[in-house]
Amino acid sequence: MRKNVTGFLMIFLLFLGVACSSHHAQKGATAAGKNLVLYGRGLYPGDDSTFELIRQSGFTTLMLSSFYIRANGDLVSGDDGRHPIIHNGVFTGNEEWVKRVQSLRKGGGSIGRVEVLLEGRWYGQPPNTYDYIRDWIDSGKAEPGVIPGTGANSTLYQMMRILKEKIGADAICIDDESVYDSLSIIRLGEMVHGLGMRMTLCPYTRIPFWKSIIDSSRTDVVDAVYLQ
């Protein structure tokens, strides 16, 4: 995301009908036109009172923001870059945070959907998330210990599987502002869809890049676009 945010950034976003209608929406997602999204920084690991506030907030989707992929296959939170939440295909993060995220959909709260935002680099910054997604999906550029591709044994697949099964993510949000490799994102979307998740897009610029992802993905892969 372009904005330097501490705490919470609450933004009303239009849940666009891009490859989406209410009958396409998966369990946990709200119908098109009724989605109110809260982008949350400072939530890892957070505390119980903050998550209770979110649960009762009236927002329907929580965007867990932001997470970064590293060259060694780790996934780290932007709130704590020292301790990976996923390492060597295993969840190594804070278990209390997992419980807090899972608590959001209990007890009649408003949150019905949880997304994980994968943030990339800006121009001139060191390689991270989308550089590695591009390299790992289709070539042998991976670091030792990283398994390329999108198969069930690959590093990316195991990472996304943990986000789905451990954290309960309904969707992965793409916030690429530098690499712009549409083929790798299309293939990533197919992979997360196979795991029972959706993919959402967070465009800042390069309209043809985002359009190519929508045009080349199956109609039930991308179900929201959040315009910056």
C-alpha positions, 0 to 999 in steps of 0.5 A: 500500500502507498500509505504509511499507516500506523494503527488502523486505516478505515476505508470504505471500498466498493466491492466491484462486480468484477468476475463476481455476483452474489451467487458466485460468492463463497461461504464467508464472503458477502454479496456484491455491493455490500462489502465494507472493508477494514484495512488493519495494520498493527494487528499482529499479534494484536490484543483481545480488546482490539479484535473485539472492537473489530468484531463489533465494528460493522465492517464485513471484511477484515484485510490483514495487512500487510505480509511479505514473502522473503527469498528463503520462503518465509512469510513475515508480517509487516508488524514484525519482520523478525519472526516469520509466521510461516517457515519451511512450510510450517506455521511458526507465528503467534498462536494467540493471534490465530485465535484472535483472527478466528474469534472474529466470526464468532458470537454474531459479529459483523466480520464475515470474511478475512483476507490476507494482503500480500504487499510488494516493493516500490521501485528502488526497494530490495526484491520481495514478495512479487519478485519471488512469486514470479521467479518461483512459479516458472523457473529455477531461480529459487533459493536453496530450500525453496520448492518452485512451481504451484504443485502441492509440494511447492513453497507457495502452495504450502504457504497459501494452504497454511493461510487457508487452513490455519488462519482461515483466510477467504482470499489473498489480496494482490498489492503489486506496485513494481514487478507487474508479471501478470502470468505469475499472478494468474497462476497464483490465482488458480492455485489459491482457488484450488485451495478454496480461496479467492483472489482480490486485486489492489491496483495503484497504477498500470491498468493493463496489468490488472485488466490482463489478470481479470481477463485471463482468470476464470470468472470465479477466481477474482471476486473484488477490486479495491482501488487505491 
